[in-house]
Amino acid sequence: MLKVLVACEFSGIVREAFRRRGQDAISCDFLPTEIEGPHIQGDVREHLTPDFDLMIGHPPCKYLAVSGARWFRGRESLQREALNFVANLMAAPIARICIENPVSIISTKIKKPDQIIQPWQFGHEETKSTCLWLKNLPKLVPTKTMMIRNRNLAPSGCNKVSPSPDRWKTRSRTYTGIADAMAQQWSNSLKFFQR
């Protein structure tokens, strides 16, 4: 059984995908979990230990995503803080790490992603370029490629969300097809490391 930490996840989507595969997964976020299950409410940096076999981190993208670049001016200190947080996650003493974020300044300020995936590669009809920074993990293999005639005109999962105070929460949730692929493929590839 793998011990999995899902960092910065309030939704429980990735955590539960791993738990359905028999893994010992726990999520951690400042917010309470939306799906009942093992969850630490607090600062994930206090829980980055080698006790975990795998960490999947979803650092907040508010000051990182290039989609919000027009708002960066005057927020340089917040952006540095966000980048330091990502660097802390990447440097965690955990053997296998995935950091997930949209196209962001992580690529230019820290390092380029190891893989860029789309929801339409995992059974969803939306487009949303999602970058993965991987440490000791194989790239995800698409599981169900949706036939979209013109991917440039395909609906963006982010753009379909109406403006509201909780819009960021909806936009930050991991697509279930991607979560299932992570759980299935990485559980299988890491089975020899299970405790």
N, C-alpha and C positions, 0 to 999 in steps of 0.2 A: 504494500500500500504506500503510495506517495503521499508525503506531507506537502500540501500546496497552500501558499499564501496568495490571495488575490487582493492586491493593494489598491486602495482608492476605489473601491467598488461598494456602492450602497444598494445596487439593484439585486445582487445575488445571482445574476444570470450566469456568469462564468463559474462562480463557486458551485452552483447546483449542477452545472454540466459535468464538472469533475466528480462531484459526489455521486451522481447517477452511474458513473464508471467505477465506483467503489473506492475512490480516493478520499483521503482525509483532508478536505479542503476547508479553509476558513477565509472569510473576507474581513477587510479592515477599512474603515472610513470614519470621518468625523460625524457623518450622518448615521442614523440607525438603518438597518437593513430593511428592504421592502419585502423580501421573501424570507420567511422564517427559516433560520438555520444558523450554524456557527458564525458568529460575527463579533469582532472587536470594535467598539466605538471609541475612536481616539486616533492618535498620531501614529501612523504605520512605522515611522522611523524608530519608534521604541520597540519594535518587534522584528527588526531585520537581523535574524540570527541564522547561523548555519544549521539550525534544527530543521529548517525547511529544505525539501528537495528541489522545489520549483517555486518561483514567484512570477506572477503575471501582474504587472503594474499598469494602471490607467491614470497617470498623473493629470491633474486638471489642466485643460488646454487654454484657459481664458487668456493667459499672457504669452502663449506659445504658438497657437495656430495662425498660419498665414492668412486665414480668412478674416482675422481680426486685426490685421496689420495696420489698418488706417487708425486704430485706436492706440497704437503703441507709444506715440509721442507723449512724453511727459510721464510715462509709466516704466521708465527704464529700470528703476530699482525693483519694481514688482516683477519685471521680466527676469532680472538677474536672480531674484529669489526663486522664481519658478524653475529656471535652468539649474540652479543649485539643488533643488529638490529632485529633479530628474537625475542629475549626476549622482546624488546620494542613493537613489534606487538602483541605478546601474552598477554602482560600486558595492552593493550589499554583499555580505559574505554568504551568498546562496549560490550553489553550484550552477543552477540553470535559471535563466531570467529571460522574460519577454517584457519589453516596454512597448505599450500600444498608444498611439496618438495620431491625430490627423496630420496632414502635411504641415510641418511646423519649423520653427527656427532651431529646433533640436538638430536638424540636418546640417545646418551651417555653423552652429555654435558648439556642438558636441561631436556628432558624427552622423554620417548618412545612414539611413535605415538599411537593414539587411533584406527587407522585403516590403513591398507595397501590395496590399490586397484590396479587393472590392467586395461589397456584399453580394453582387450578382454572381460571384464565383462560388458562393456558398448557399444558394437557394433563395436569395432575395432579389427583387427586381430593381432595387435602388442602386445608385452609385454613391460612393463615399470613399475616397482614397484614404486608406488606413495604413499607416506605417508601423512596421514591427522592427524593433531593435532586439536581436536575439543573442543570447550567450549560451553556448553549449546546447542549442536546440535546433532541430531541422526546420527548414522552411515549411509552412503549411501548404498542403496540396489541395487545390480546389476540389470540392465535393459534389457540387451540383451547379454547373454553369448554366445560367439562365440565358435564353436566346433573346437578346435585345437587339432590334434592328439597327438602331443608331445609339450607341452608348453615350454620345455627346448630348443626346436629347432625352436620355433616360431620366426618370425622376430622381432627384437627390433626396435621400432620407432626411437630410437636415433642412432642406428648403420647404418640405411639406408641413413642418411644424409651425403652427400659428404663433405669433408673438404672445408671450405671457410671462409672468414672473418665474414660472417653472420650466420654461422652454429649454434652458440649459440641461436640466435633468433628463428630459426626453431625448435630446440630441446626444447625450453622453452614454446612453445605454448601449451595450454591446449587442450586435445582432445575434440572435440565437444560433443561426447556422455557423457563424464564426466561432462562437463559444463551444458548440458541439464538436467542431473540427479540432479546436485546440485540445479539448478533453480527450477525444478519441485518438488523435494522432500522437500527441505527446505522452499520453498514458501508455500507448503501445510501444513507442520508441524508447521510453524510459523504464519499461517493466523490469529490466535487469538491475535497476538501481533501487527498486522498491525494497522497503524494510521488511 
